[in-house]
Each structure stands twice: as C-alpha cells, then as structure tokens.
Amino acid sequence: MPFYRDHLVEDVLAWWMTHGPDTAHGGVLTCWDNTGSRLVSEDKYTWSQGRWAWLTAAVTRSAGRLGVDEGPFAEQSLRAARFVRDHALLPDGTTVFVTTREGRPFEPVAGDGLHTSVFADLFAALGWSGAVTLEPEGDWGELALGTLLRSAERISDGLYRSEPYPVAAGHRSFGLPMILVASASRSTERPGMLLPPPSSGPPRPTSPSIT
C-alpha cells in the first residue's frame, strides 16, 4: 500500500511537522484555515494537544514501517504532553479547555470556568498514555490512568461537563462512552503502558489562574 504510506508521510505528516509545532512554547498550533495557508488563532485547545501527543507517539512507534526518523516525532509527543501537564492540569485533576499560545489558561466563555469539558480530560489522558511509551520512567502513566478513572466516574455519575457538545436535560450522550472507551483502549493497547492508579488525590496539580 505505498500510495497510502506516501500520502500519510509526504503530505499529511510533512505538512503538520512543518506548520504545527510551536518551537517556542511546546505543543502544536492547530487553528489553520481550510486551505492551510493562514493561522486563524494561536489558542491551544487541550484535546488537540492531547491528540497530537498521542499521534506523534504512535508515529514514533511505527517509524520503521513508515520509513521516517523517529526522533522529531518523539520530541513532539513529549513536548505536547509536557505542555498539557504544565499548563492545562487543574488541582482537582481535570483540565482546562483552552490556553493561550504561551500556556495561560482562560475561560472560553467569561464566567463559565476553566474546566468545561470532560472530552479535554480524555484526550489529555490519551496524550499522556502515548508519552509513557517514549518515557516510561516519567509520571505519564499515573497521570493518564488517574485522569481516565476520574473521567469515567464523573461520566457514570452524570457529574460532567461536555462543551462544546452539552447534553440536554433528559438525554444521554453516545459520544461520551464512545470517546471514553476509545481513549481507554488506546491507552492500554500495549502491556504495561499505564502504572497503577494514584493512591490518593489528583495527579501532580498545578494552579493556573486567569490573569
């Protein structure tokens, strides 16, 4: 299937590795127009950062089959994982929805809070589970598993927010269990990817604030 490999490596990955990485602050810039010629926003959405960390880790693990240098992709995965850990993780173990390019959290809607979506938490966990395959001595497994378990508990109890896709009263969401199962399955597809859950409390809290 050389056509698909060539398209993935020479078109898709080549474009993103040229235009996406934020060399100054870490993470990836994703808010491009549909032509790929104009960056319409420098804001960094947590679930996009998590997906980038996971995707580039997956490319790293498949570098031999794809015929690419694994080094740049591994670097991108870890830089994105660190960006989310250092700038998007809240003291209660949830994540902020969005930050500035530099990593300053802000409310997507004034007065609505920093944490507005369990989807962001799940994609953060997905990204951290990718990072643990590259840096197993780090705290990525603990972060990923703790976030997955807390997200699953909030979804089960109905104590979650899911912007920009809020669930109307009296209805249930198919998307929530779908993303939960997908994130959990990807996070545990390789033996030993995740460490045992934390004994108590949220993982390595930080204290971002609105300034």
C-alpha positions as CSV (number, residue, x, y, z in Angstrom):
1,M,0.0,0.0,0.0
2,P,2.7,2.5,-1.0
3,F,0.1,5.1,-2.0
4,Y,-1.4,5.4,1.5
5,R,2.0,5.4,3.1
6,D,3.3,8.1,0.8
7,H,0.2,10.3,1.3
8,L,0.5,10.0,5.0
9,V,4.2,10.6,5.3
10,E,4.9,13.0,2.4
11,D,1.6,15.0,2.5
12,V,-0.2,14.8,5.9
13,L,2.7,14.4,8.3
14,A,5.1,16.5,6.4
15,W,2.6,19.4,6.4
16,W,1.9,19.2,10.1
17,M,5.5,18.8,11.1
18,T,6.3,21.9,9.1
19,H,3.4,24.1,10.2
20,G,2.1,22.7,13.5
21,P,4.9,22.5,16.1
22,D,5.3,25.5,18.4
23,T,9.1,25.6,18.8
24,A,9.0,28.4,21.3
25,H,6.4,27.1,23.8
26,G,5.8,23.5,23.0
27,G,2.6,21.9,21.8
28,V,1.0,22.3,18.4
29,L,-0.8,25.1,16.6
30,T,-3.9,23.7,15.1
31,C,-6.2,26.6,14.2
32,W,-5.5,26.8,10.5
33,D,-8.0,27.8,7.8
34,N,-9.2,25.1,5.4
35,T,-6.5,26.0,2.8
36,G,-3.7,25.5,5.4
37,S,-2.3,28.9,4.5
38,R,-3.4,31.1,7.4
39,L,-3.3,30.5,11.2
40,V,-6.5,32.0,12.4
41,S,-5.8,31.6,16.1
42,E,-2.8,30.8,18.3
43,D,-5.0,29.4,21.1
44,K,-4.3,25.9,22.2
45,Y,-7.2,23.6,22.9
46,T,-6.3,20.8,25.3
47,W,-7.9,18.0,23.4
48,S,-5.9,19.0,20.3
49,Q,-2.7,19.0,22.3
50,G,-3.5,15.6,23.7
51,R,-4.3,14.1,20.3
52,W,-1.0,15.5,18.9
53,A,0.9,13.9,21.8
54,W,-0.7,10.6,21.1
55,L,-0.5,10.7,17.3
56,T,3.2,11.6,17.2
57,A,4.0,8.9,19.8
58,A,2.1,6.4,17.5
59,V,4.2,7.6,14.5
60,T,7.4,7.2,16.6
61,R,6.5,3.5,17.3
62,S,5.7,2.9,13.6
63,A,8.8,4.8,12.3
64,G,10.4,1.7,10.9
65,R,7.3,0.7,8.9
66,L,6.8,4.3,7.7
67,G,10.4,4.9,6.9
68,V,10.6,8.1,9.0
69,D,13.1,9.4,11.5
70,E,11.5,8.7,14.9
71,G,13.4,11.5,16.7
72,P,11.4,14.5,15.7
73,F,8.1,12.8,16.3
74,A,9.1,11.6,19.8
75,E,10.2,15.1,20.6
76,Q,6.9,16.5,19.6
77,S,4.9,13.9,21.6
78,L,6.8,14.7,24.8
79,R,6.7,18.4,24.3
80,A,2.9,18.4,23.8
81,A,2.5,16.0,26.8
82,R,4.5,18.4,29.0
83,F,2.6,21.4,27.7
84,V,-0.7,19.9,28.8
85,R,0.7,18.7,32.2
86,D,2.4,22.0,33.0
87,H,-0.3,24.4,31.7
88,A,-3.6,22.6,31.5
89,L,-3.8,20.4,34.5
90,L,-6.0,21.7,37.4
91,P,-5.7,20.9,41.1
92,D,-8.7,18.7,41.0
93,G,-7.3,16.5,38.2
94,T,-9.4,17.9,35.5
95,T,-8.0,20.0,32.6
96,V,-8.7,23.5,31.3
97,F,-10.4,23.7,27.9
98,V,-8.0,26.2,26.3
99,T,-4.9,28.2,26.9
100,T,-3.1,30.9,25.1
101,R,-0.1,30.0,22.9
102,E,2.2,30.6,25.9
103,G,0.1,28.3,28.1
104,R,-2.0,30.8,30.1
105,P,-5.4,29.2,30.8
106,F,-8.5,31.3,30.1
107,E,-12.3,30.8,30.3
108,P,-13.7,30.0,26.8
109,V,-16.8,31.9,27.9
110,A,-16.4,34.6,30.6
111,G,-17.7,33.3,34.0
112,D,-18.0,29.7,32.8
113,G,-14.9,28.4,34.4
114,L,-11.6,27.0,33.1
115,H,-12.8,23.3,33.0
116,T,-15.7,23.0,30.7
117,S,-15.3,19.6,29.0
118,V,-14.6,16.0,30.1
119,F,-13.6,15.5,26.4
120,A,-10.5,17.6,27.1
121,D,-9.6,15.4,30.0
122,L,-9.9,12.2,28.0
123,F,-7.7,13.5,25.2
124,A,-5.2,14.7,27.7
125,A,-5.1,11.1,29.1
126,L,-4.7,9.8,25.6
127,G,-1.7,12.0,25.0
128,W,-0.1,11.1,28.3
129,S,-0.6,7.4,27.5
130,G,1.4,8.0,24.3
131,A,4.2,9.7,26.2
132,V,4.6,6.8,28.6
133,T,5.7,4.6,25.7
134,L,8.5,7.0,25.0
135,E,9.5,8.0,28.5
136,P,8.3,5.1,30.8
137,E,10.3,6.4,33.7
138,G,8.2,9.6,33.8
139,D,4.8,10.1,35.6
140,W,2.8,9.8,32.3
141,G,1.2,6.5,33.2
142,E,0.0,7.8,36.6
143,L,-1.4,10.9,35.0
144,A,-3.2,9.1,32.2
145,L,-4.7,6.3,34.3
146,G,-5.8,8.7,37.1
147,T,-7.4,11.0,34.6
148,L,-9.2,8.2,32.8
149,L,-10.6,6.7,36.1
150,R,-11.8,10.1,37.3
151,S,-13.4,10.9,34.0
152,A,-15.2,7.5,33.9
153,E,-16.5,8.1,37.4
154,R,-17.8,11.6,36.5
155,I,-19.5,10.3,33.3
156,S,-21.1,7.4,35.2
157,D,-22.4,9.7,37.9
158,G,-23.6,12.3,35.5
159,L,-21.3,14.9,37.1
160,Y,-19.5,16.1,33.9
161,R,-19.5,19.0,31.5
162,S,-19.1,18.3,27.8
163,E,-18.8,21.6,26.0
164,P,-18.9,22.3,23.1
165,Y,-21.4,19.4,23.0
166,P,-23.6,19.9,26.1
167,V,-26.1,17.1,26.7
168,A,-29.6,18.4,27.0
169,A,-31.6,17.5,30.2
170,G,-33.4,14.2,29.9
171,H,-31.0,13.0,27.2
172,R,-27.9,10.8,27.1
173,S,-24.8,11.1,25.1
174,F,-23.4,8.4,22.8
175,G,-20.2,10.4,22.2
176,L,-19.1,10.3,25.9
177,P,-18.9,6.5,26.3
178,M,-17.5,6.2,22.7
179,I,-14.6,8.6,23.5
180,L,-14.1,7.1,27.0
181,V,-13.8,3.5,25.5
182,A,-11.6,4.7,22.7
183,S,-9.3,6.6,24.9
184,A,-9.1,3.7,27.4
185,S,-8.5,1.1,24.8
186,R,-5.7,3.1,23.1
187,S,-4.2,3.8,26.5
188,T,-4.0,0.1,27.4
189,E,-3.3,-1.5,24.0
190,R,0.3,-2.2,24.9
191,P,1.1,-4.3,28.1
192,G,2.4,-2.2,30.9
193,M,1.5,1.2,29.3
194,L,-0.1,2.6,32.4
195,L,1.0,2.4,36.0
196,P,-1.3,1.6,39.0
197,P,-3.7,4.4,39.9
198,P,-2.6,7.0,42.4
199,S,-3.1,6.0,46.0
200,S,-4.8,9.3,46.8
201,G,-5.6,12.7,45.4
202,P,-5.3,14.1,41.9
203,P,-2.1,13.8,39.8
204,R,0.6,16.5,40.2
205,P,-1.7,19.5,40.5
206,T,-0.8,22.9,39.1
207,S,-2.6,26.1,39.8
208,P,-3.3,28.0,36.6
209,S,-5.3,31.2,37.0
210,I,-7.0,33.8,35.0
211,T,-4.8,36.9,34.6
